[in-house]
Each structure stands twice: as C-alpha cells, then as structure tokens.
C-alpha cells in the first residue's frame, strides 16, 4: 500500500513537471507554437458550435473550404498527424516531446474510429444498450 502511494505521488510530480515544461516551451514565440495556439483557438471555437463533429482534423478541413486563412493551419495539422504516425512506428525521433504531448491533449490525433467509439459510449450511457438504429 505504501509503495502504491509512493508511485502515485511520483506520477503526480512527473505530470506536474511535464506540464511545467510544456507551458514554458509553448509560451516561446516561434512558428510551431504560433500554429499550435491557432489550433487551440480553433478548437475552442468549434466546441462552442452546435454543429461540431468532434474530430478536430475534420472540423479544420471543413472550415478551410470556406475560410482561406485556415488553409495553412490545415496543412500544418496534417503534417503533424503524418509525423506522429511516423513517430509511433519508431521511424522518427523528436527533440521536442512536449509538442507530441500538447497535440495529444488538444485532440489532434484522435481518429474517426476513436470519435465513433466515443459516440457509441455516449449512446450506451443514454440508452442503456449499443443497438444503434440505422437510418
């Protein structure tokens, strides 16, 4: 029991340290951070919308069709997703691990499957079963 509490305590300290590094690194002014902050602002705007799909990449792609100012953000986000998949396969190293963590937290790497699964979980909580009616 004491060892378990110690592990939890150390995990808490580690999460605090990671958060402190992320906040410090993300406050620097550079191109990557500027795109990241634009992405966060876009996500916050989407969360206020009643028509949001839940997929950040999908929302960004849809919005870029009518707002040319979002084209560069959409392309940047897609490059981040591609780099993340390469990183997951072990073919890419990063000297900025806080970036991966920050993009995971904002939800950029949530795919369609994840989104649909979350919808199913909400449906089950609301209806008590997973027998989703088809159209």
N, C-alpha and C positions, 0 to 999 in steps of 0.2 A: 504494500500500500504506500509506503514512504517513497519507494523507488518510482512508482507511478506518478505521485505528486511532484517529485523532482523532475521527471521527464516533462510533465505538463508545464511546470514552471519554466524550464529551459526552452520549451517550444514557444511559450509566450514571449520570453525575452528575444528569441530569434525572430519571431514575427514583428516585434517592435523594432528591432534593428533593421530588418528588411524594409519595413515601412519608412523608417527614417532615411535610409539610403535612397529609396525611390523618391521620396518627397524632395530630398536635396538635389538629386540628379534631374528630376523632372522640372525643377524650378530654373535650371540653367537655360539661357537663351541660345538655342541652336535650331537648325531646320527640323530635325526629327521631333524635338519637343514641341515645336510650333504646330506640326501636323498632328501630334498626339493631342494637344489641347483643343485643336479644332475638332478632332474626332470626339472627344469627351463632350464638347459643347453641342455637337450634332446629336449625340446620343441623348443628352438631357432634353433637347428639343423634341426628339422622337418620343420620349417617354411621356411627354405632355400631350401627344397626339392620340386621338382615339382610333386612328386607322393604322397604327404601328403593327408590323408583322411580328416583331420580336427578334428578327435576325438583323443585326446591325449592318452587315455587309449588304443584305438585300435592300434595306431601307436606304442606304447610301447610294446604291446603284440606281434605284428608282428615282430618288431625289435629283441625282446628277443628270437625268434625262431632261429635266425642266429647269435646272439651275446650273449653268455652265461653270459657275465658281466652284462647284463641287467636283468637277472632273479630276483635278489634280489630287484632291483628297481621296477620291475613289481609287485612283491608280496607286497611290501610296499605300492605302489599306490593302489592296490586292497584293502588292509586293511584300507587305508584312506577312500576309497569310501564306504566301508561297515560301518565304524564308522560314516561317515557323514550321511548315511541313517538312522542309529540308532539315531543319534543326532536330525535329522529332525523330527523323530517320538516322540521325547521327552523322550526317554529311556536312554539317555546318556548325562551326563554333562561334560563339559570340563573346565579345569583350564587354558587352552591356546587358547582363542578365536581367537588370531591373526593367529593361524595355519589354522583355517577354512577359514578365510578371505583370507589368502595368497593362499590357494589351489583353492578357488573360482576364484581369479584373474588370476591364471595361467591356468584355464580352465579344471581342473581335473574332476570336477563334471558335465561337460556338457555331456549329454547322446546322444544316437543315435537319439532320437526324436528331440532334440534341434539342432543337427547337420543337420538333414534333413530339418528342418524348415528354418534354415539359408540358406541352398542351395536353397530352394524354393523362399525365399525373393530375393536372388541374381538373380535367373532365372526371376522372375517377373520384377525386375528392368531392366534387359537386354532385355526381350522380350515383356514386357507390358501385360502379362497375366500369369495365373498359369496352363495352359493346357500343362503340361509336356508330351512330347511324350514317349511312352513305347518302349521298344526295338524292 
